[in-house]
């Protein structure tokens, strides 16, 4: 009798195992589905809030572009774009009135579809800002390698879109008397050719403050941040970021 019972048990067990596995698989699938739905919903809600903020600022000023924000909180600044690069150099974008610190603005020649978008922001001296937090002043910290890892990622929040970037190089650029960058270091170039980009990258590697170990090439899209250098009116600090 025992042998016969054992023979009957084997097929029953073989039938039960697939059923149990099927049940476990379904539970796992629906848990994963729920998790991805929650994430999708959270991302949607975040973008809705971004869009609402964008609409509010666009009503204040038609030149509003979006919000530049470092993940670390190093910088969080609204970005505008004027007819020329003088428009917001010393103008508050909220009020349209003169402001020594100006506004953070996108190069007047840049377009959001370009390979490289350049943003300008003032380096604000202690006499105007003792906190050292206004506009692009905090970029000074990125001249030191020890501050790179904590501040290497940032976002540009636009209308219906959030672009994520990582810093690939930080360097100082010496300008001519006419405040023009050398031919091989024209960081404000909107669209490179493969040849001009190769030359640009070679020049950066010669003068960069440190090696970020982040690779980048002609096929990437870039965001370039520019600010002044304390006590060196002939120099500009450049932070080159690639879109992730």
Phi, psi and omega per residue, in radians:
X1 nan -0.679 -3.111
X2 -1.108 -0.706 -3.130
X3 -1.161 -0.705 3.137
X4 -1.131 -0.726 3.112
X5 -1.062 -0.723 -3.130
X6 -1.104 -0.693 3.132
X7 -1.112 -0.670 3.135
X8 -1.250 -0.575 -3.086
X9 -1.171 -0.665 -3.059
X10 -0.994 -0.915 3.139
X11 -1.117 -0.576 3.118
X12 -1.094 -0.786 3.123
X13 -1.079 -0.742 -3.136
X14 -1.114 -0.517 3.085
X15 -1.345 -0.635 -3.096
X16 -1.220 -0.697 -3.060
X17 -0.985 -0.868 3.129
X18 -1.068 -0.640 3.138
X19 -1.113 -0.786 3.125
X20 -1.079 -0.769 3.126
X21 -1.100 -0.666 3.126
X22 -1.122 -0.759 3.121
X23 -1.088 -0.813 3.125
X24 -1.060 -0.743 3.133
X25 -1.078 -0.733 3.132
X26 -1.138 -0.728 3.117
X27 -1.062 -0.798 3.140
X28 -1.087 -0.763 -3.111
X29 -1.051 -0.825 -3.079
X30 -1.252 -0.521 3.048
X31 -1.141 -0.790 3.118
X32 -1.112 -0.688 3.137
X33 -1.111 -0.764 3.127
X34 -1.104 -0.712 -3.130
X35 -1.103 -0.767 -3.125
X36 -1.208 -0.573 3.097
X37 -1.154 -0.723 3.111
X38 -1.080 -0.785 3.138
X39 -1.106 -0.748 3.139
X40 -1.071 -0.751 -3.134
X41 -1.136 -0.724 3.123
X42 -1.092 -0.769 3.119
X43 -1.079 -0.704 3.134
X44 -1.102 -0.780 -3.140
X45 -1.101 -0.697 3.111
X46 -1.077 -0.793 -3.130
X47 -1.167 -0.595 3.086
X48 -1.077 -0.758 3.117
X49 -1.106 -0.722 3.103
X50 -1.058 -0.777 -3.134
X51 -1.114 -0.678 3.117
X52 -1.124 -0.730 3.114
X53 -1.150 -0.698 3.114
X54 -1.060 -0.845 -3.124
X55 -1.051 -0.711 -3.141
X56 -1.091 -0.786 -3.122
X57 -1.265 -0.546 3.115
X58 -1.149 -0.553 3.086
X59 -1.235 -0.570 3.098
X60 -1.206 -0.747 -3.091
X61 -2.631 2.126 -3.125
X62 -1.089 -0.325 -3.114
X63 -1.450 0.006 -3.112
X64 -1.122 2.367 -3.122
X65 -1.917 -0.820 -3.094
X66 2.933 -2.883 -3.084
X67 -2.073 2.220 3.035
X68 -1.680 2.198 -3.083
X69 -2.498 2.175 3.006
X70 -1.370 2.414 3.130
X71 -1.046 -0.521 -3.131
X72 -1.378 -0.226 -3.057
X73 1.553 0.089 -3.116
X74 -0.983 -0.771 3.132
X75 -2.439 2.421 2.985
X76 -2.498 1.801 -3.027
X77 -2.408 2.403 3.003
X78 -1.258 2.572 -3.072
X79 -2.105 2.375 3.069
X80 -2.190 3.000 3.070
X81 -2.456 2.124 -3.134
X82 -1.722 3.085 3.117
X83 -1.122 -0.604 3.060
X84 -2.324 3.007 3.113
X85 -1.367 -0.002 3.055
X86 -1.593 -0.343 -2.999
X87 -0.947 -0.840 -3.077
X88 -1.960 0.259 -3.136
X89 -1.061 -0.703 3.112
X90 -2.317 0.651 -3.102
X91 -2.268 2.346 3.053
X92 -1.390 2.105 -3.056
X93 -1.171 -0.414 3.117
X94 -1.219 -0.813 -2.983
X95 -1.799 -0.386 -3.052
X96 1.364 0.127 -3.118
X97 -1.671 2.838 3.132
X98 -1.076 2.389 3.090
X99 -2.570 2.138 -3.110
X100 -0.977 -0.595 -3.123
X101 -1.411 -0.264 -3.134
X102 1.088 -2.754 3.118
X103 -2.248 2.792 2.999
X104 -1.366 2.224 -3.054
X105 -2.408 2.665 3.101
X106 -1.509 2.474 3.124
X107 -0.883 2.351 -3.085
X108 -1.103 -0.362 3.128
X109 -1.575 -0.148 -3.093
X110 -1.424 2.672 3.057
X111 -2.330 2.546 -3.094
X112 -1.102 -0.269 3.103
X113 -1.584 -0.074 -3.096
X114 -1.198 2.818 3.079
X115 -1.196 -0.575 -3.097
X116 -2.361 2.156 3.106
X117 -1.913 2.268 -3.112
X118 -1.912 2.264 3.082
X119 -2.015 2.393 3.139
X120 -1.982 2.470 3.056
X121 -2.654 2.516 -3.088
X122 -1.234 2.574 2.843
X123 -1.554 2.079 -3.029
X124 -1.781 2.139 -3.099
X125 -1.237 2.818 -3.089
X126 -0.994 -0.558 -3.113
X127 -1.117 -0.414 3.091
X128 -1.770 -0.509 -3.057
X129 -2.567 1.684 -3.119
X130 -1.291 -0.297 -3.120
X131 -1.363 -0.327 -3.130
X132 1.092 0.574 -3.072
X133 -2.080 -0.143 -3.023
X134 -1.372 2.533 3.066
X135 0.866 -2.217 -3.071
X136 -1.729 0.238 3.123
X137 -0.930 -0.756 -3.096
X138 -1.088 -0.264 3.110
X139 -1.060 -0.384 3.111
X140 -0.956 -0.592 -3.133
X141 -1.073 -0.506 -3.087
X142 -1.318 -0.078 3.034
X143 -1.223 -0.336 3.127
X144 -1.802 2.227 -3.084
X145 -1.015 -0.545 -3.091
X146 -1.106 -0.333 -3.128
X147 -1.718 -0.003 -3.053
X148 -1.208 -0.949 -2.980
X149 -0.981 -0.710 -3.087
X150 -1.303 -0.287 -3.014
X151 -2.230 0.431 -2.949
X152 -1.475 -0.224 -3.091
X153 -2.046 2.573 -3.103
X154 -2.701 2.903 3.128
X155 -2.295 2.688 3.004
X156 -2.121 1.910 -3.067
X157 -1.642 1.983 -3.053
X158 -1.963 -3.050 3.072
X159 -1.205 2.064 3.092
X160 1.094 0.330 -3.092
X161 -2.778 2.441 3.022
X162 -2.163 2.087 3.140
X163 -1.777 2.336 -3.136
X164 -1.855 2.434 -3.082
X165 -2.317 2.758 3.008
X166 -2.265 2.401 3.133
X167 -1.227 2.263 3.137
X168 -1.944 -0.352 -3.128
X169 -2.814 2.547 3.054
X170 -2.285 2.226 -3.135
X171 -2.667 2.893 3.083
X172 -1.846 2.315 -3.112
X173 -2.005 2.185 3.075
X174 -1.479 2.200 -3.126
X175 -1.677 2.816 3.075
X176 -1.375 3.102 3.120
X177 -1.048 -0.455 3.125
X178 -1.572 0.189 -3.139
X179 1.049 0.697 3.102
X180 -1.917 2.432 3.122
X181 -1.295 2.630 3.072
X182 -0.979 2.673 -3.060
X183 -0.938 -0.678 -3.088
X184 -1.474 -0.042 -3.111
X185 -2.250 0.642 -3.141
X186 -1.360 1.460 -3.046
X187 -1.149 -0.330 -3.119
X188 -1.595 0.153 3.052
X189 -1.027 2.298 -3.091
X190 -1.424 -0.689 -3.138
X191 -2.463 2.054 -3.126
X192 -1.498 2.768 2.831
X193 -1.621 2.915 3.123
X194 -1.041 -0.646 -3.117
X195 -1.212 -0.831 -3.116
X196 -1.169 -0.576 3.117
X197 -1.206 -0.717 3.129
X198 -1.037 -0.746 3.126
X199 -1.154 -0.762 3.125
X200 -1.022 -0.821 -3.129
X201 -1.111 -0.704 3.111
X202 -1.058 -0.728 3.134
X203 -1.159 -0.706 3.113
X204 -1.056 -0.781 -3.099
X205 -1.091 -0.419 3.117
X206 -1.322 -0.569 -2.967
X207 -2.086 -0.023 -3.103
X208 -1.049 2.615 -3.082
X209 -1.138 -0.590 3.129
X210 -2.905 2.898 3.139
X211 -1.585 2.024 -3.124
X212 -1.334 -0.229 -3.099
X213 1.211 0.225 3.113
X214 -1.757 2.146 -3.113
X215 -1.381 2.634 3.057
X216 -2.747 2.685 -3.118
X217 -2.637 -3.035 -3.057
X218 -1.034 -0.484 -3.081
X219 -1.380 -0.146 3.131
X220 -1.415 2.843 2.973
X221 -1.904 2.567 -2.965
X222 -2.227 2.703 2.955
X223 -2.181 2.182 -3.120
X224 -1.963 2.212 3.089
X225 -1.854 2.306 -3.139
X226 -2.219 2.383 3.031
X227 -2.550 2.962 -3.139
X228 -1.398 2.969 3.139
X229 -2.046 2.294 -3.088
X230 -0.952 2.198 3.081
X231 1.133 0.243 3.106
X232 -2.329 1.385 -3.101
X233 -1.094 -0.294 -3.129
X234 -1.530 -0.066 -3.087
X235 -2.009 2.744 2.996
X236 -2.333 2.429 3.032
X237 -1.560 2.279 -3.121
X238 -2.058 2.285 3.067
X239 -2.075 1.946 -3.120
X240 -1.695 2.212 -3.114
X241 -2.167 2.533 3.066
X242 -1.928 2.570 3.139
X243 -1.256 2.403 -3.093
X244 -1.656 nan nan
